[in-house]
Every structure is written in C-alpha cells, then in structure tokens.
Amino acid sequence: MLGNSLMIYVIWREESLHSPMYVLMSALCTVHICNLTTIIPRMLLGLIFNLNLISLPACLIQMFIIYCGVTLESSILVVMALDRYVAICKPLRYADIMNKTLLTQLALAALVRGGCIVFPIVFLACQVWFCRSNVIWHFACENMALLLLACSDISKSNIVGILLRTLVVLVDISLILVSYVQILHAAMKISSGSILHKALHTCGTQLLIIFLGYFCSLVSSVVYRAGKSVSQDVHNLFSAVYFILPATVDPIIYGLRVKEIRQCIKKLLRRSMITNASFKISQ
C-alpha cells in the first residue's frame, strides 16, 4: 500500500512525470490498491480476530471487484506496451497520438471490457445452488473456491470461466508481444547508443512487470486446474502470490529501475528532511 501510494503521489505531484507512460504507471498502482483493499483487510480480520463471516452477496461483490481489477491490470499492461510502441516506433507523432483524449477513451474501454468479461462469471455463480457447506477454504471469494460448495451443475461456469480467461490472456499477450517485437526491431535501427540503451531499459522494466503478472496468473491457474492432486493450502498460497505479489513488487521495480521516478523520490525525501530540520530549529 505504501509503495503504490508513494508512486501515485510522486507521479501526480511532479509535473515532469505527467506523460502518458507515468500516468499509466499510476493507473496500474491505483488498481493494485483497489485489489489490496478488497482482499487484505477481510483476510487479516479472519486471521487475527476470527471475523471470517461473509454473506453470499458480499462474496459475489468481492469476486466481481477482484476479477475486474485483474482484467484492468492486463488492459493497462497492453496500453503501456502500445505507449512504448508509439514512443519508439513513431516518436515524431507520439504527442499527437498518445493524447489525453485517447488515454481517456482507452481507460473507459478498459473499464467496460473488464465489466463485460467478469459479469458472466459472477452471474453464473449467482445461479448456482449452494448446499454442501458454508465454509470457503480460501482467504477471498475466488470463483473456483466458491463453486466447490455447489450442489448443482457447474460445468457451464467452468467452461465460461476458462474460455474468458484464456481469451483475455491470449489476446493481451499477443498484443504485447507484437508491440515489443516492433519496438525491438525499431530500437535496433537507432544509431545513438544512449537513446537505444534508454529505450531498451524502459522496455525491459515494462517486460519485467508484464512477465511477473502473467507468470503468477498462469501458475495460479495451473495449480487450480490440477484439482485434488494439490492441497487447498497450496491453492491458497499461489492465489496469494497471484493477487498480492505483483501489487507489492511492481512499485519497487519502478522505483528502482525508472531513473525519473527514483530522482523524484529522492527530491521529495530531501525536501521532507529540510522541512523537518527547519521545524526543529524553530523549536
């Protein structure tokens, strides 16, 4: 929470960081915060104070928010790849193409896309008859964990869930790969070594974030599909990695690898130290 909040604060405070790339970074951090606040407080209440009761409507709402957040993360990663493609392959037209209007349209499209993808999953879960148990062996209302309690047929829910998730991952990864192949091809033509190094360094940071997000998603999905051969504790562990690790690591990676953000954080820390020193002297 601290890392993502700091990233958002630094980007919106410093006018030099008000370019599309950093705006998209702050959007990704915002989605991370929404996911964390949806999952972590209730999880901690259950672990520490044993306050682990949740109604079915609240469970479905949590599921909707979690999956919308995951889909939004994927959409933002695609737009970030598009932004880097335009910046490197069409640098003279970058300001005209990646303007505020396009970013607003892409943001609305990502929100609508997330809702359209997640709504069928939650709607089908609403139609299921639950009678086996009222205990979800999970720290969050994940679709498969909830459907394990169903007595009615869940084959339709499973098929729709797998198809939608596969479609999202395949489409998004394909767009990202095409963008970065074009970026790599264009970067190799750049004669200036410093410009080439900066382009590859920025894209390397983005690819590291993308790999982390999709790798965690893939591992979590494979473990869940393994069924009874894997214990529920292992399911929960990989779900925690999938939901929490990218949100924890992403701001650290950006803070360490992106020079402009690192410099702005140092500047803010120096200002804070000077302000505190002045305050102490006045006392």
Backbone torsions as a table, in degrees:
resi	resn	phi	psi	omega
1	MET	NA	-43.3	-179.9
2	LEU	-64.1	-44.6	-178.7
3	GLY	-63.7	-46.3	179.4
4	ASN	-66.7	-40.2	178.7
5	SER	-65.0	-39.5	178.5
6	LEU	-64.0	-41.3	178.2
7	MET	-60.1	-46.9	-179.6
8	ILE	-62.9	-44.3	-178.9
9	TYR	-61.7	-46.2	-178.5
10	VAL	-63.2	-45.0	-176.4
11	ILE	-66.2	-42.6	-177.5
12	TRP	-79.8	-20.2	178.5
13	ARG	-81.1	-39.5	-176.1
14	GLU	-89.8	116.1	-179.3
15	GLU	-63.5	-28.6	179.8
16	SER	-66.3	-15.2	-179.1
17	LEU	-102.9	15.1	-178.0
18	HIS	-88.8	31.8	175.7
19	SER	-90.9	161.7	-176.7
20	PRO	-53.7	-39.1	-177.1
21	MET	-60.0	-45.0	-177.7
22	TYR	-76.4	-31.5	174.5
23	VAL	-62.0	-41.2	178.0
24	LEU	-66.4	-36.9	175.4
25	MET	-61.0	-44.2	179.8
26	SER	-66.4	-34.3	176.4
27	ALA	-64.6	-41.0	178.0
28	LEU	-63.5	-41.7	177.8
29	CYS	-64.6	-36.2	178.3
30	THR	-63.7	-42.6	177.4
31	VAL	-64.1	-40.4	176.9
32	HIS	-58.0	-44.6	-179.2
33	ILE	-63.0	-41.9	178.4
34	CYS	-61.1	-43.7	178.7
35	ASN	-64.1	-43.9	-178.9
36	LEU	-63.6	-42.8	-178.9
37	THR	-71.3	-21.4	176.3
38	THR	-77.2	-33.1	-172.4
39	ILE	-100.9	-51.5	-166.8
40	ILE	-64.5	-48.6	-176.6
41	PRO	-57.3	-47.0	-179.7
42	ARG	-66.5	-36.5	178.6
43	MET	-62.9	-44.3	-179.7
44	LEU	-67.5	-36.7	176.9
45	LEU	-61.5	-38.8	178.5
46	GLY	-70.1	-40.7	-176.6
47	LEU	-73.7	-40.6	-172.4
48	ILE	-91.6	-45.2	-173.2
49	PHE	-110.4	2.7	-179.6
50	ASN	59.7	26.3	175.7
51	LEU	-91.3	79.0	-169.9
52	ASN	-117.7	23.8	177.4
53	LEU	-90.9	139.9	178.1
54	ILE	-147.2	137.2	179.1
55	SER	-77.1	161.1	179.9
56	LEU	-62.3	-44.7	177.2
57	PRO	-59.5	-42.1	178.8
58	ALA	-64.9	-36.2	178.2
59	CYS	-64.4	-43.3	179.7
60	LEU	-68.0	-36.5	177.2
61	ILE	-65.0	-43.5	177.6
62	GLN	-61.1	-41.6	178.1
63	MET	-60.5	-44.0	-179.3
64	PHE	-61.8	-45.8	-178.1
65	ILE	-65.6	-42.9	-179.3
66	ILE	-60.7	-50.1	-176.2
67	TYR	-71.0	-33.0	174.0
68	CYS	-62.9	-41.2	178.7
69	GLY	-63.0	-42.4	179.3
70	VAL	-63.7	-43.2	179.0
71	THR	-65.9	-38.9	177.5
72	LEU	-63.4	-41.1	177.2
73	GLU	-56.8	-45.6	-179.9
74	SER	-63.1	-41.7	179.2
75	SER	-64.0	-41.1	179.6
76	ILE	-65.0	-38.7	177.7
77	LEU	-62.6	-36.4	176.6
78	VAL	-65.6	-45.4	-179.6
79	VAL	-65.1	-35.6	177.2
80	MET	-64.5	-39.4	176.3
81	ALA	-64.7	-40.8	177.0
82	LEU	-62.2	-42.0	179.1
83	ASP	-60.6	-44.6	179.2
84	ARG	-67.6	-33.7	177.3
85	TYR	-62.8	-46.8	-179.5
86	VAL	-66.4	-40.8	-177.4
87	ALA	-63.6	-36.5	-174.8
88	ILE	-96.3	-38.9	-176.4
89	CYS	-87.8	-26.3	179.4
90	LYS	-133.3	59.3	-172.7
91	PRO	-62.2	-33.6	-178.0
92	LEU	-71.1	-23.4	-179.1
93	ARG	-105.4	6.8	-174.3
94	TYR	-58.3	-49.1	-177.1
95	ALA	-63.4	-34.6	180.0
96	ASP	-74.2	-37.5	-176.2
97	ILE	-79.5	-53.6	-176.7
98	MET	-88.8	67.0	179.6
99	ASN	-98.2	177.6	-177.4
100	LYS	-63.1	-35.9	-179.6
101	THR	-62.9	-46.1	180.0
102	LEU	-64.9	-42.5	179.9
103	LEU	-62.3	-39.6	177.8
104	THR	-64.7	-42.8	178.9
105	GLN	-63.6	-42.5	179.3
106	LEU	-65.6	-37.4	178.5
107	ALA	-64.5	-44.5	178.1
108	LEU	-64.8	-40.8	178.9
109	ALA	-62.7	-39.2	178.9
110	ALA	-65.4	-40.4	178.5
111	LEU	-64.8	-45.7	179.4
112	VAL	-64.5	-42.1	179.4
113	ARG	-61.1	-44.8	179.5
114	GLY	-61.2	-44.2	178.7
115	GLY	-63.3	-42.5	-179.0
116	CYS	-66.9	-32.2	-179.3
117	ILE	-78.4	-40.3	-174.0
118	VAL	-82.7	-31.7	-175.8
119	PHE	-55.6	-45.8	179.3
120	PRO	-59.8	-36.3	-179.6
121	ILE	-65.3	-46.6	-179.5
122	VAL	-69.8	-38.8	179.9
123	PHE	-62.0	-43.8	178.6
124	LEU	-66.8	-33.6	176.6
125	ALA	-66.1	-31.2	177.8
126	CYS	-66.8	-27.3	-176.5
127	GLN	-84.1	-7.4	-175.9
128	VAL	-79.8	144.4	177.5
129	TRP	-94.9	116.8	-178.7
130	PHE	-100.0	124.1	-179.2
131	CYS	-148.2	-10.4	-174.7
132	ARG	-71.4	-49.0	-176.2
133	SER	-158.0	164.8	175.5
134	ASN	-112.5	18.9	-178.9
135	VAL	-109.9	117.4	173.8
136	ILE	-93.1	116.2	-178.3
137	TRP	-82.4	67.0	-177.1
138	HIS	-161.6	162.9	177.7
139	PHE	-92.1	-4.5	178.9
140	ALA	-147.8	162.6	-179.7
141	CYS	-83.0	76.4	175.0
142	GLU	-83.8	149.8	-171.9
143	ASN	-56.8	-51.8	-176.4
144	MET	-66.2	-36.2	178.7
145	ALA	-64.2	-37.7	179.1
146	LEU	-72.7	-41.2	-176.6
147	LEU	-69.1	-19.1	176.5
148	LEU	-64.3	-18.0	180.0
149	LEU	-90.6	-0.2	-173.8
150	ALA	-79.8	147.2	173.7
151	CYS	-101.9	-25.2	179.8
152	SER	-84.2	174.9	-177.4
153	ASP	-68.2	128.1	-179.9
154	ILE	-115.3	12.8	-177.2
155	SER	-61.9	-39.3	179.6
156	LYS	-63.4	-42.8	178.6
157	SER	-62.2	-41.9	179.5
158	ASN	-63.7	-44.6	-177.8
159	ILE	-65.0	-46.9	-179.8
160	VAL	-62.5	-43.2	-179.9
161	GLY	-61.3	-45.4	-179.7
162	ILE	-66.1	-43.7	-178.7
163	LEU	-63.2	-46.3	-178.2
164	LEU	-65.7	-43.3	-179.4
165	ARG	-65.2	-42.9	179.1
166	THR	-63.8	-42.2	-179.6
167	LEU	-61.9	-46.4	-179.4
168	VAL	-61.2	-48.0	-176.9
169	VAL	-64.8	-45.7	-178.0
170	LEU	-64.5	-45.5	-179.2
171	VAL	-64.2	-47.3	-175.9
172	ASP	-67.8	-43.9	179.5
173	ILE	-64.9	-38.5	178.4
174	SER	-61.9	-45.3	178.4
175	LEU	-63.2	-40.6	180.0
176	ILE	-66.2	-44.8	-179.4
177	LEU	-63.5	-42.8	178.8
178	VAL	-61.8	-42.8	179.7
179	SER	-61.1	-46.1	-175.7
180	TYR	-76.7	-26.7	172.1
181	VAL	-64.8	-43.9	176.8
182	GLN	-64.3	-39.7	178.2
183	ILE	-62.2	-46.7	179.8
184	LEU	-61.5	-41.5	179.4
185	HIS	-62.8	-42.7	-179.6
186	ALA	-72.2	-36.8	-178.2
187	ALA	-64.7	-34.3	-179.5
188	MET	-66.9	-19.0	179.7
189	LYS	-87.3	-10.2	-178.2
190	ILE	-73.8	126.4	-176.3
191	SER	-80.0	-32.7	-177.5
192	SER	-74.1	123.2	-177.9
193	GLY	-66.0	-39.0	-178.5
194	SER	-67.5	-41.4	179.2
195	ILE	-66.2	-41.8	178.1
196	LEU	-62.3	-44.1	-179.5
197	HIS	-62.7	-42.4	-179.9
198	LYS	-64.8	-42.5	179.6
199	ALA	-62.6	-46.0	-178.7
200	LEU	-68.9	-34.7	179.0
201	HIS	-65.7	-45.0	178.9
202	THR	-62.7	-46.1	-180.0
203	CYS	-66.5	-34.5	177.3
204	GLY	-62.5	-39.6	177.0
205	THR	-62.8	-45.9	179.0
206	GLN	-61.3	-43.8	-178.9
207	LEU	-65.3	-34.7	177.6
208	LEU	-63.2	-43.6	177.8
209	ILE	-63.8	-44.5	-178.9
210	ILE	-63.1	-45.7	180.0
211	PHE	-60.7	-43.7	-179.1
212	LEU	-60.7	-46.5	-177.9
213	GLY	-63.7	-49.2	-176.2
214	TYR	-74.5	-31.0	178.3
215	PHE	-65.9	-45.3	177.7
216	CYS	-61.7	-40.3	178.6
217	SER	-63.3	-44.4	-178.6
218	LEU	-64.5	-45.1	-179.3
219	VAL	-62.4	-44.6	179.6
220	SER	-61.2	-42.9	-179.3
221	SER	-65.6	-43.8	-179.8
222	VAL	-63.7	-42.6	-179.4
223	VAL	-63.1	-41.0	179.0
224	TYR	-66.5	-39.4	-179.2
225	ARG	-72.1	-14.5	179.8
226	ALA	-70.1	-18.0	172.2
227	GLY	71.9	-137.1	-171.3
228	LYS	-71.1	-14.6	179.8
229	SER	-70.6	-13.8	179.8
230	VAL	-118.7	133.5	-177.8
231	SER	-69.8	159.8	-179.3
232	GLN	-65.6	-31.1	177.1
233	ASP	-62.2	-37.8	178.1
234	VAL	-68.7	-40.3	174.3
235	HIS	-54.5	-49.9	-177.1
236	ASN	-64.6	-39.0	179.6
237	LEU	-60.6	-48.4	-177.9
238	PHE	-71.4	-29.6	173.6
239	SER	-65.5	-40.4	177.8
240	ALA	-63.2	-42.0	177.0
241	VAL	-60.9	-43.7	-177.5
242	TYR	-65.6	-43.9	-175.6
243	PHE	-80.9	-35.5	-167.8
244	ILE	-104.9	-37.8	-174.0
245	LEU	-60.1	-49.7	179.8
246	PRO	-58.9	-40.4	179.9
247	ALA	-65.6	-27.0	179.5
248	THR	-83.5	-39.8	-171.7
249	VAL	-87.0	-33.6	-175.1
250	ASP	-53.6	-51.3	-179.7
251	PRO	-63.8	-30.1	177.3
252	ILE	-67.0	-43.9	179.5
253	ILE	-63.0	-46.5	179.2
254	TYR	-62.7	-42.9	-178.1
255	GLY	-64.7	-34.5	-177.8
256	LEU	-85.4	-35.1	-171.5
257	ARG	-96.7	-27.3	-178.2
258	VAL	-90.8	111.7	-172.5
259	LYS	-59.8	-43.2	-176.3
260	GLU	-62.9	-41.7	178.7
261	ILE	-67.7	-42.6	179.4
262	ARG	-59.7	-42.5	179.4
263	GLN	-66.1	-39.4	179.6
264	CYS	-67.0	-37.5	177.4
265	ILE	-64.3	-43.4	177.5
266	LYS	-61.4	-40.8	179.9
267	LYS	-62.6	-43.9	179.5
268	LEU	-64.3	-38.6	178.7
269	LEU	-65.8	-40.2	177.8
270	ARG	-63.9	-42.3	177.4
271	ARG	-60.3	-42.6	-179.7
272	SER	-63.1	-41.8	-179.7
273	MET	-65.6	-40.4	179.5
274	ILE	-65.4	-42.2	178.9
275	THR	-62.2	-43.8	179.7
276	ASN	-65.5	-39.8	179.1
277	ALA	-64.5	-41.2	178.8
278	SER	-64.5	-38.3	-180.0
279	PHE	-64.8	-41.6	-178.7
280	LYS	-66.8	-38.5	-179.5
281	ILE	-64.5	-40.5	-177.9
282	SER	-67.2	-22.7	177.9
283	GLN	-77.5	NA	NA
